[in-house]
Amino acid sequence: MPLQQQGHPGWTPLRDRIIVTTNAVLDQPAPDGAGQAPQKRRSGRTYNFQRHANRTGWLFAAPGLAILLAFVFFPAGYAFWISLTDSSGLNKPTFIGLDNYVEAFTDADSLNAIWNTVVYAVAYTPIVIAVALFLAIFLNRKDLFARGAQRTLIFMPFIISMAVAALAWSFIINPNTGLMPYWFSKIGINLPDLLNDATWAMPTVIFVAVWKNFGYFMVIFIAGLQGIPGDQYEAASLDGANAWQQFRNVTLPGLRPTMTYVIIVAVNTAFQTFDQIYIMTNGGPLRSTETIVYRVYVEGFSNFNQGYASALSFVLMAITLTIGLIQLSISRKQERDLV
Amino acid sequence: MNKRTPLWMRPGTIGANILVLAVSLLAIFPLIIVLVTAFTPQDETIAYPPELLPSTWTLDNFQGVFDRIPVWSQLWNTIQMSVGVTAISLLLNSMVAYALAFIDFKGRGLLFGLLIATMMIPFQSLLIPLYKMLSEFGWIGTMTGLIVPRAADVAGIFLLRQFFIMIPKELRAAAMIDGASEWKIYWRVMMPNATAGLLTLGIFNFVGNWNDMLWPMVMTNSAEDRTLTAGLALLNGTAQGVIPYGVTMAGSLISVLPLVIMFAFVQKRFIEGVATAGLKG
């Protein structure tokens, strides 16, 4: 300690003293009671500090919070109210109770849309994750030709819009004028009219989504892979673990937090699929690619059944909420496991 | 492992190289098709057998795009909406994130819970109430209507909070001693220290809004008010039987080109940002 700071006993520089005080307040857990200042007995100053913090905290949060309350929270409640009416968007809505929900769960078209969305999510999520993880492991190797450039190329589809991706793929797979059916026919494979075939339309729109997003998930997986300490692999190979065993016992456990995040993002986006359906298939053929959001759009803005479309929106919201709660409990559990 | 063998000669490496190269080509192939077809004469886009490259190059398709959709006003709308949402939401999100990260205020836990609940509401399920609200305000087809409902988002708040809590708290304490107001600490001390986070979120929001189709499609009534991405849906009219692929690809090219150019400048930052967002999720 510099000599000049050693004044009379008990003296510490003013600066240090105040930092200690502020830190003590900052490190406090948020007090439970109203106006219950920490260390009340000390002085009025600390008390004011807490009151001041309460005010500035809410002031800082206020503008953003106002937007979220007005345009997320309120509409969520409003959607529920609309779903209890026969609103068309043009008439004066009357209250009809849960009729829209009854219809949503009995109407064949809506059940079909819910089912399609679930199929889409269940197929899309593991495929995109498997492809992305597989590529991440390869692109994490140092012996790869032009590794950085190839990462960028594989990431490219993520930055273009799904609208453009859907238009491009529609052209490429067009049975009459597309390059892909032509090239396949040259090697003796006759592709069906993918988008007009009730069996193939869904796999095709899933393929486009996988193509558009695998680079994104790959980048996340690469970051996760780089977080796994190399000595774990060394230890495993010393123990005689082969590549597959290393993958099973070192890579996968090391990727667990990344994996949780990726699964949640993939499932959530899958349940919100709209763009490529709208452009590539319009829900067809024979409603084989109608998803929940597509149906919300058609019912709400083309057929003017806004009450009914809101009920469907609420089904979507319930699904997303369930996924979110599962996510929360998983990440809580992971935090506990880490501690 | 034998370190003296050249890397590319190691067994398995050639196979891996070919495989990854094939995937890279698959990733980029549709973009090449967009680029080439945009300059291909219309009659060649529907010719059989299809060819990868046209016999002559043409700019007619771009004329076709300008004839069908108001490109300039849609491009201007796209820029306004992307820049507007990005700038405003960066400000509002970072303010909430600052409060969460640094200020020990009463009700912080409540705010946290509220935000988590909000995050679980998918925006697609709010289309109808939002449409009704914006109609009520007279905001349909206006830039205000496109921007304001998106001026804050919970994922952005949480991402920025992650960046803020990595900044040492002593920095704030020291600034307080120097008599800086809370706003000054936020604006002059913490924001410059969170540049990486702000850039990541900014690029994310910009790209997301540029590429969004459903939101501007629902919240506008006329082609004039739409963004380019939503306008593309208008080019794809199948009513005439034959989709004018040359024109749709030219329109697609106009809509992706600004993003691709931007990506060329920020790609490293963006890819790193995606990676950190994943790690912090």
Interface residues (C-beta under 8 A of the other chain):
Chain A: R15 I18 I19 T22 N23 V25 L26 Q28 A30 P31 A34 Q50 A53 N54 R55 T56 G57 W58 F60 A61 P63 G64 L65 I67 L68 A70 F71 V72 F73 F74 P75 A76 Y78 A79 I82 G89 L135 F138 L139 R141 K142 D143 L144 F145 Q150 R151 T152 L153 I154 F155 M156 P157 I159 I160 S161 M162 A163 V164 A165 L167 A168 W169 S170 F171 I172 N174 N176 T177 G178 L179 Y182 W211 G215 Y216 V219 I220 I222 A223 G224 G227 P257 T258 T260 Y261 V262 I264 V265 N268 F271 Q272 F274 D275 Y278 I279 V293 V296 Y297 G300 F301 Q306 A309 S310 S313 F314 L316 M317 T320 L321 G324 L325 L328
Chain B: L7 W8 R10 T13 A16 N17 L19 V20 L21 V23 S24 L26 A27 I28 F29 P30 L31 I33 V34 T37 T45 I46 A47 Y48 P49 P50 L52 L92 N93 M95 V96 Y98 A99 L100 F102 I103 D104 F105 K106 G107 R108 G109 L111 L114 L115 I116 T118 M119 M120 I121 P122 F123 Q124 S125 L126 L127 I128 P129 L130 Y131 K132 M133 V148 P149 R150 A151 A152 D153 V154 I157 K169 E170 R172 A173 A174 M176 I177 E182 Y186 V207 W210 N211 D212 M213 L214 V218 T229 A230 L232 A233 N236 I243 Y245 T248 M249 S252 S255 V256 L259 V260 F263 Q267 F270 I271 V274 A275 T276 A277 G278 L279 G281
